[in-house]
Amino acid sequence: MEACNCHKTKERSEEEYKRLINRLSRVEGQIRGIRGMVERSAYCPDILAQVAAVNAALNAFAKELLSEHIRTCVTRDIREGKDETVEELLSILQKLMK
């Protein structure tokens, strides 16, 4: 039986890993803050302002991750003739732009 390569992984530098984890930690903190605001019955526009901040933080995370993906995985795969990577990239861009 042949092994399934269903789950791709990516080796990240320590610096990239730390940057991504730090961004996600900030987003987690913001989400906890929003939950606290709801629990304290904060004013709706104040909560919505925090939701906008979380959306911006997630978009910044996605941009950083996407940039690194294009610089490494996509570039490598194109050089190796793996055209399916372009379709994968287009698919993820469509999802990000919804």
VMD Tcl script that builds the backbone (N, CA, C; Angstrom):
set m [mol new atoms 294]
animate dup $m
set s [atomselect $m all]
$s set {name element resname resid chain x y z} {
  {N N MET 1 A 0.825 -1.184 0.000}
  {CA C MET 1 A 0.000 0.000 0.000}
  {C C MET 1 A 0.871 1.251 0.000}
  {N N GLU 2 A 0.500 2.220 -0.818}
  {CA C GLU 2 A 1.260 3.453 -0.921}
  {C C GLU 2 A 0.839 4.440 0.168}
  {N N ALA 3 A 1.803 5.160 0.715}
  {CA C ALA 3 A 1.509 6.153 1.768}
  {C C ALA 3 A 0.761 7.340 1.169}
  {N N CYS 4 A -0.174 7.849 1.928}
  {CA C CYS 4 A -0.963 9.002 1.495}
  {C C CYS 4 A -0.246 10.289 1.880}
  {N N ASN 5 A -0.080 11.185 0.929}
  {CA C ASN 5 A 0.501 12.494 1.199}
  {C C ASN 5 A -0.632 13.513 1.290}
  {N N CYS 6 A -1.616 13.231 2.149}
  {CA C CYS 6 A -2.823 14.052 2.249}
  {C C CYS 6 A -2.587 15.334 3.026}
  {N N HIS 7 A -1.637 15.325 3.927}
  {CA C HIS 7 A -1.428 16.474 4.803}
  {C C HIS 7 A -0.053 17.064 4.547}
  {N N LYS 8 A -0.029 18.202 3.877}
  {CA C LYS 8 A 1.228 18.879 3.621}
  {C C LYS 8 A 1.649 19.620 4.882}
  {N N THR 9 A 2.932 19.802 5.039}
  {CA C THR 9 A 3.458 20.588 6.149}
  {C C THR 9 A 4.479 21.568 5.608}
  {N N LYS 10 A 4.890 22.499 6.450}
  {CA C LYS 10 A 5.877 23.499 6.042}
  {C C LYS 10 A 6.874 23.701 7.159}
  {N N GLU 11 A 8.147 23.601 6.844}
  {CA C GLU 11 A 9.200 23.918 7.806}
  {C C GLU 11 A 9.327 25.436 7.857}
  {N N ARG 12 A 9.181 26.011 9.054}
  {CA C ARG 12 A 9.292 27.455 9.222}
  {C C ARG 12 A 10.549 27.787 10.014}
  {N N SER 13 A 11.143 28.921 9.664}
  {CA C SER 13 A 12.280 29.383 10.462}
  {C C SER 13 A 11.764 29.765 11.842}
  {N N GLU 14 A 12.665 29.810 12.803}
  {CA C GLU 14 A 12.302 30.204 14.159}
  {C C GLU 14 A 11.717 31.619 14.158}
  {N N GLU 15 A 12.302 32.495 13.356}
  {CA C GLU 15 A 11.831 33.888 13.276}
  {C C GLU 15 A 10.406 33.963 12.723}
  {N N GLU 16 A 10.145 33.240 11.626}
  {CA C GLU 16 A 8.794 33.238 11.051}
  {C C GLU 16 A 7.791 32.658 12.047}
  {N N TYR 17 A 8.153 31.561 12.677}
  {CA C TYR 17 A 7.285 30.921 13.658}
  {C C TYR 17 A 6.918 31.900 14.771}
  {N N LYS 18 A 7.921 32.577 15.328}
  {CA C LYS 18 A 7.675 33.523 16.420}
  {C C LYS 18 A 6.774 34.668 15.976}
  {N N ARG 19 A 7.012 35.205 14.780}
  {CA C ARG 19 A 6.173 36.301 14.270}
  {C C ARG 19 A 4.720 35.870 14.151}
  {N N LEU 20 A 4.490 34.695 13.581}
  {CA C LEU 20 A 3.122 34.214 13.385}
  {C C LEU 20 A 2.442 33.924 14.724}
  {N N ILE 21 A 3.150 33.273 15.625}
  {CA C ILE 21 A 2.578 32.962 16.934}
  {C C ILE 21 A 2.274 34.241 17.714}
  {N N ASN 22 A 3.160 35.227 17.639}
  {CA C ASN 22 A 2.904 36.500 18.322}
  {C C ASN 22 A 1.654 37.182 17.789}
  {N N ARG 23 A 1.483 37.180 16.484}
  {CA C ARG 23 A 0.272 37.767 15.894}
  {C C ARG 23 A -0.974 37.031 16.374}
  {N N LEU 24 A -0.917 35.711 16.364}
  {CA C LEU 24 A -2.073 34.931 16.804}
  {C C LEU 24 A -2.358 35.132 18.290}
  {N N SER 25 A -1.325 35.276 19.077}
  {CA C SER 25 A -1.528 35.526 20.512}
  {C C SER 25 A -2.237 36.856 20.731}
  {N N ARG 26 A -1.867 37.867 19.958}
  {CA C ARG 26 A -2.550 39.163 20.076}
  {C C ARG 26 A -4.019 39.041 19.681}
  {N N VAL 27 A -4.290 38.288 18.613}
  {CA C VAL 27 A -5.680 38.092 18.184}
  {C C VAL 27 A -6.463 37.372 19.277}
  {N N GLU 28 A -5.863 36.344 19.866}
  {CA C GLU 28 A -6.536 35.630 20.965}
  {C C GLU 28 A -6.878 36.572 22.107}
  {N N GLY 29 A -5.937 37.443 22.442}
  {CA C GLY 29 A -6.185 38.412 23.500}
  {C C GLY 29 A -7.320 39.363 23.153}
  {N N GLN 30 A -7.354 39.798 21.901}
  {CA C GLN 30 A -8.431 40.682 21.459}
  {C C GLN 30 A -9.783 39.974 21.530}
  {N N ILE 31 A -9.826 38.715 21.139}
  {CA C ILE 31 A -11.077 37.943 21.182}
  {C C ILE 31 A -11.544 37.804 22.634}
  {N N ARG 32 A -10.619 37.493 23.535}
  {CA C ARG 32 A -10.987 37.417 24.953}
  {C C ARG 32 A -11.508 38.755 25.454}
  {N N GLY 33 A -10.908 39.839 24.968}
  {CA C GLY 33 A -11.373 41.172 25.343}
  {C C GLY 33 A -12.791 41.437 24.877}
  {N N ILE 34 A -13.106 40.999 23.668}
  {CA C ILE 34 A -14.463 41.168 23.136}
  {C C ILE 34 A -15.447 40.356 23.973}
  {N N ARG 35 A -15.068 39.151 24.294}
  {CA C ARG 35 A -15.947 38.326 25.130}
  {C C ARG 35 A -16.226 39.023 26.465}
  {N N GLY 36 A -15.186 39.577 27.064}
  {CA C GLY 36 A -15.358 40.306 28.315}
  {C C GLY 36 A -16.281 41.500 28.159}
  {N N MET 37 A -16.167 42.178 27.025}
  {CA C MET 37 A -17.041 43.329 26.770}
  {C C MET 37 A -18.499 42.881 26.701}
  {N N VAL 38 A -18.744 41.762 26.027}
  {CA C VAL 38 A -20.110 41.234 25.923}
  {C C VAL 38 A -20.613 40.847 27.309}
  {N N GLU 39 A -19.759 40.171 28.074}
  {CA C GLU 39 A -20.140 39.748 29.424}
  {C C GLU 39 A -20.451 40.947 30.328}
  {N N ARG 40 A -19.777 42.069 30.091}
  {CA C ARG 40 A -20.014 43.279 30.891}
  {C C ARG 40 A -21.088 44.186 30.282}
  {N N SER 41 A -21.733 43.704 29.227}
  {CA C SER 41 A -22.789 44.461 28.541}
  {C C SER 41 A -22.292 45.811 28.025}
  {N N ALA 42 A -21.109 45.782 27.400}
  {CA C ALA 42 A -20.546 47.010 26.832}
  {C C ALA 42 A -21.427 47.512 25.690}
  {N N TYR 43 A -21.274 48.779 25.381}
  {CA C TYR 43 A -22.037 49.444 24.326}
  {C C TYR 43 A -21.674 48.825 22.966}
  {N N CYS 44 A -22.690 48.528 22.171}
  {CA C CYS 44 A -22.503 47.814 20.892}
  {C C CYS 44 A -21.432 48.437 19.987}
  {N N PRO 45 A -21.453 49.752 19.742}
  {CA C PRO 45 A -20.411 50.317 18.875}
  {C C PRO 45 A -18.996 50.119 19.411}
  {N N ASP 46 A -18.841 50.080 20.729}
  {CA C ASP 46 A -17.515 49.822 21.299}
  {C C ASP 46 A -17.065 48.398 20.988}
  {N N ILE 47 A -17.987 47.452 21.100}
  {CA C ILE 47 A -17.668 46.057 20.766}
  {C C ILE 47 A -17.355 45.932 19.282}
  {N N LEU 48 A -18.166 46.569 18.453}
  {CA C LEU 48 A -17.957 46.497 17.004}
  {C C LEU 48 A -16.610 47.095 16.598}
  {N N ALA 49 A -16.180 48.129 17.291}
  {CA C ALA 49 A -14.858 48.706 17.010}
  {C C ALA 49 A -13.763 47.674 17.292}
  {N N GLN 50 A -13.935 46.898 18.346}
  {CA C GLN 50 A -12.966 45.851 18.666}
  {C C GLN 50 A -13.022 44.702 17.665}
  {N N VAL 51 A -14.220 44.399 17.181}
  {CA C VAL 51 A -14.362 43.375 16.138}
  {C C VAL 51 A -13.602 43.815 14.885}
  {N N ALA 52 A -13.719 45.090 14.526}
  {CA C ALA 52 A -12.982 45.609 13.364}
  {C C ALA 52 A -11.475 45.471 13.578}
  {N N ALA 53 A -11.023 45.711 14.807}
  {CA C ALA 53 A -9.596 45.580 15.108}
  {C C ALA 53 A -9.140 44.126 14.976}
  {N N VAL 54 A -9.972 43.190 15.415}
  {CA C VAL 54 A -9.633 41.769 15.284}
  {C C VAL 54 A -9.577 41.374 13.808}
  {N N ASN 55 A -10.539 41.836 13.035}
  {CA C ASN 55 A -10.521 41.542 11.596}
  {C C ASN 55 A -9.246 42.063 10.951}
  {N N ALA 56 A -8.834 43.273 11.315}
  {CA C ALA 56 A -7.602 43.837 10.767}
  {C C ALA 56 A -6.393 43.010 11.190}
  {N N ALA 57 A -6.383 42.560 12.441}
  {CA C ALA 57 A -5.264 41.749 12.927}
  {C C ALA 57 A -5.202 40.402 12.207}
  {N N LEU 58 A -6.353 39.785 11.972}
  {CA C LEU 58 A -6.374 38.516 11.231}
  {C C LEU 58 A -5.939 38.714 9.789}
  {N N ASN 59 A -6.348 39.827 9.182}
  {CA C ASN 59 A -5.919 40.115 7.812}
  {C C ASN 59 A -4.408 40.314 7.747}
  {N N ALA 60 A -3.833 40.979 8.754}
  {CA C ALA 60 A -2.387 41.167 8.795}
  {C C ALA 60 A -1.677 39.818 8.932}
  {N N PHE 61 A -2.228 38.936 9.756}
  {CA C PHE 61 A -1.674 37.589 9.894}
  {C C PHE 61 A -1.716 36.857 8.551}
  {N N ALA 62 A -2.876 36.920 7.882}
  {CA C ALA 62 A -3.036 36.231 6.601}
  {C C ALA 62 A -2.069 36.784 5.557}
  {N N LYS 63 A -1.889 38.102 5.519}
  {CA C LYS 63 A -0.967 38.703 4.547}
  {C C LYS 63 A 0.463 38.238 4.791}
  {N N GLU 64 A 0.854 38.195 6.048}
  {CA C GLU 64 A 2.215 37.751 6.356}
  {C C GLU 64 A 2.406 36.282 5.974}
  {N N LEU 65 A 1.442 35.447 6.318}
  {CA C LEU 65 A 1.534 34.024 5.997}
  {C C LEU 65 A 1.517 33.799 4.484}
  {N N LEU 66 A 0.643 34.514 3.786}
  {CA C LEU 66 A 0.557 34.377 2.331}
  {C C LEU 66 A 1.845 34.834 1.655}
  {N N SER 67 A 2.398 35.944 2.104}
  {CA C SER 67 A 3.646 36.444 1.519}
  {C C SER 67 A 4.758 35.413 1.654}
  {N N GLU 68 A 4.875 34.848 2.834}
  {CA C GLU 68 A 5.910 33.844 3.071}
  {C C GLU 68 A 5.649 32.590 2.227}
  {N N HIS 69 A 4.390 32.212 2.096}
  {CA C HIS 69 A 4.035 31.046 1.283}
  {C C HIS 69 A 4.433 31.258 -0.177}
  {N N ILE 70 A 4.148 32.447 -0.696}
  {CA C ILE 70 A 4.496 32.739 -2.089}
  {C C ILE 70 A 6.006 32.748 -2.275}
  {N N ARG 71 A 6.726 33.377 -1.335}
  {CA C ARG 71 A 8.189 33.461 -1.436}
  {C C ARG 71 A 8.870 32.095 -1.367}
  {N N THR 72 A 8.265 31.159 -0.659}
  {CA C THR 72 A 8.929 29.871 -0.452}
  {C C THR 72 A 8.254 28.757 -1.247}
  {N N CYS 73 A 7.138 28.277 -0.773}
  {CA C CYS 73 A 6.481 27.094 -1.345}
  {C C CYS 73 A 6.080 27.297 -2.805}
  {N N VAL 74 A 5.402 28.392 -3.081}
  {CA C VAL 74 A 4.901 28.617 -4.444}
  {C C VAL 74 A 6.063 28.773 -5.421}
  {N N THR 75 A 7.040 29.584 -5.048}
  {CA C THR 75 A 8.203 29.801 -5.916}
  {C C THR 75 A 8.928 28.486 -6.193}
  {N N ARG 76 A 9.139 27.702 -5.146}
  {CA C ARG 76 A 9.826 26.407 -5.305}
  {C C ARG 76 A 9.037 25.483 -6.238}
  {N N ASP 77 A 7.724 25.385 -5.985}
  {CA C ASP 77 A 6.914 24.468 -6.786}
  {C C ASP 77 A 6.850 24.882 -8.248}
  {N N ILE 78 A 6.776 26.167 -8.516}
  {CA C ILE 78 A 6.751 26.634 -9.911}
  {C C ILE 78 A 8.066 26.285 -10.594}
  {N N ARG 79 A 9.175 26.498 -9.897}
  {CA C ARG 79 A 10.492 26.145 -10.465}
  {C C ARG 79 A 10.593 24.652 -10.742}
  {N N GLU 80 A 9.889 23.846 -9.931}
  {CA C GLU 80 A 9.905 22.394 -10.115}
  {C C GLU 80 A 8.842 21.924 -11.102}
  {N N GLY 81 A 8.108 22.864 -11.710}
  {CA C GLY 81 A 7.111 22.505 -12.707}
  {C C GLY 81 A 5.791 22.015 -12.141}
  {N N LYS 82 A 5.520 22.282 -10.882}
  {CA C LYS 82 A 4.270 21.842 -10.244}
  {C C LYS 82 A 3.192 22.914 -10.458}
  {N N ASP 83 A 2.569 22.865 -11.618}
  {CA C ASP 83 A 1.589 23.882 -12.000}
  {C C ASP 83 A 0.350 23.885 -11.107}
  {N N GLU 84 A 0.055 22.768 -10.456}
  {CA C GLU 84 A -1.127 22.706 -9.594}
  {C C GLU 84 A -1.028 23.680 -8.418}
  {N N THR 85 A 0.187 24.084 -8.091}
  {CA C THR 85 A 0.379 25.042 -6.997}
  {C C THR 85 A -0.245 26.394 -7.337}
  {N N VAL 86 A -0.208 26.781 -8.595}
  {CA C VAL 86 A -0.830 28.047 -9.002}
  {C C VAL 86 A -2.335 27.969 -8.788}
  {N N GLU 87 A -2.951 26.854 -9.144}
  {CA C GLU 87 A -4.392 26.683 -8.924}
  {C C GLU 87 A -4.714 26.704 -7.430}
  {N N GLU 88 A -3.874 26.075 -6.636}
  {CA C GLU 88 A -4.063 26.086 -5.185}
  {C C GLU 88 A -3.988 27.519 -4.652}
  {N N LEU 89 A -3.021 28.294 -5.137}
  {CA C LEU 89 A -2.867 29.682 -4.720}
  {C C LEU 89 A -4.078 30.508 -5.121}
  {N N LEU 90 A -4.548 30.340 -6.339}
  {CA C LEU 90 A -5.728 31.073 -6.787}
  {C C LEU 90 A -6.954 30.724 -5.936}
  {N N SER 91 A -7.092 29.474 -5.579}
  {CA C SER 91 A -8.204 29.029 -4.754}
  {C C SER 91 A -8.164 29.680 -3.381}
  {N N ILE 92 A -6.984 29.726 -2.773}
  {CA C ILE 92 A -6.889 30.318 -1.439}
  {C C ILE 92 A -7.088 31.826 -1.507}
  {N N LEU 93 A -6.636 32.472 -2.573}
  {CA C LEU 93 A -6.870 33.908 -2.725}
  {C C LEU 93 A -8.362 34.215 -2.830}
  {N N GLN 94 A -9.087 33.378 -3.552}
  {CA C GLN 94 A -10.536 33.568 -3.652}
  {C C GLN 94 A -11.196 33.455 -2.285}
  {N N LYS 95 A -10.757 32.506 -1.468}
  {CA C LYS 95 A -11.314 32.345 -0.125}
  {C C LYS 95 A -10.989 33.543 0.755}
  {N N LEU 96 A -9.763 34.050 0.645}
  {CA C LEU 96 A -9.354 35.195 1.458}
  {C C LEU 96 A -10.083 36.473 1.085}
  {N N MET 97 A -10.510 36.568 -0.157}
  {CA C MET 97 A -11.130 37.805 -0.638}
  {C C MET 97 A -12.639 37.806 -0.517}
  {N N LYS 98 A -13.221 36.812 0.118}
  {CA C LYS 98 A -14.679 36.780 0.288}
  {C C LYS 98 A -15.129 37.854 1.248}
}
mol reanalyze $m
mol bondsrecalc $m
mol representation Tube
mol addrep $m
